[in-house]
Amino acid sequence: MDQVGAPLHLSVLGAFAVRHRGKALDLPPSRKTRALLAYLAVADQPQSRQRLCGLFWDAPDDLRAALRWSLSKIRKIVNVDGQDVLLADHGQVTFLTQSIDLDLRRVRELSQRLASADIVELEQAAHALEGGFLEDLSLPRCREFESWRLSLTSEVNLLRATVLRTLVDRLASDPSRALRHALALRAMDPANSALAAEVKAVADAARELVVKAPNTAGQGAAQTPAGAASGPSPSIESKRHDVTILSVEIVSPLPGFASVAPDVVFRQLDPLFELAQSLVARHGGVATAVGGSAITALFDAATCDNDAAVACRAALAVKSIIESESAGSVRIRAGLDSGEVIVRYRRHGQTERVEVAGAALQSADRLVQSLRRGLLALTDRTRSRAAGLVATRLLPRSELFGFGREQIYELLSDTGQR
């Protein structure tokens, strides 16, 4: 059984990473050394030195010396807190995997109890499996190791398909939540016409829910048309407000639009932006900036039961519905931060606008720009406010670019709690 509370955590799903008490450890630059560490952790049984030499080294140099060097680097990483995880003698090498938390082993254990597993647990597993197996540690010249890695990749893909299938089935009564999993399952088997029809049915059901949902945020519109009632609502007076800021941006297919006429681009993106604004409003948010490829929205703690959780749910809805409506051709990324901001209600001619200034706004904007791929990310401030209401995971620094040392979390799903 995996040691979930163990201080040492190894991630082999997606990019390889090692954490000690939640902090990412620096790994050796040698790909073979990192691959050796991953192999020992997953193999979960003593390995002879001769076999390890054959797996990773075929040069006429001193193979055992190369192995000794790699083991010395690994030992510095895993032998922590006075506990020897890596043991080696003259003949064999043993990795005490019972002392570590290994993500693959947790998912394997989960696959044995899918019917009784919690939905959030299943969604976390589906997200972990999305990255494949040791995707950053391909060693084509080490044929035996590469064959082993590819065989595990096949197992991980099968596990992912099984988890996604379970989620789609168990979330049949919640199509909005099931949609992202159905789309992911379809992407794994695009030629399956029956699956394509099922996904379309889920998408239609999710869209129908959005259309029928009551709009409770009408008073939060960012602009008031000419002739509308004048005077700002209490939530947007010119004063300090405690809020959560959601910054959403389209990250693809913008590069593909480089050679497309602007009016064509607008015709394709405008309906998606209108849908995103509608989703934000239906969740109680106020769109404070819309333009280019981005939308910024404010969720006021004074008018939302839990501004952070509501903003997170809005982000999940925008990503799920927009990517579905575009048949997966448009990808969304978003950043969320919470804190105090200055909200001004400014009149421009016959229209009125909400203007926001503050550290939370700047942080959310910087966060979305720092993300290397299409995902939803939130600061620890937002995560703390929404504690227990949304599922998250600590985002590796490799997924961020230029966002300081603050801990950032990926938003995975709504836990369903209210």
Secondary structure, 3 states (H helix, E strand, C coil): CCCCCCCEEEECECCCEEEECCEECCCCCCHHHHHHHHHHHHHCCCEEHHHHHHHHCCCCCCHHHHHHHHHHHHHHHHCCCCCCCEEECCCEEEECHHHCEEHHHHHHHHHHHCCCCCHHHHHHHHHHHCCCECCCCCCCCCHHHHHHHHHHHHHHHHHHHHHHHHHHHHCCCCHHHHHHHHHHHHHHCCCCHHHHHHHHHHHHHHHHHHHHCCCCCHHHCCEECCCCCCCCCHHHCCEEEEEEEEEEEEEECHHHHCCCCHHHHHHHHHHHHHHHHHHHHHCCCEEEEEECCEEEEEEECCCCCCHHHHHHHHHHHHHHHHHHHCCCCCEEEEEEEEEEEEEEEEEECCEEEEEEECHHHHHHHHHHHHECCCCEEEEHHHHHHCCCCEEEEECCHHHECCCCCCCEEEEEEECCCC
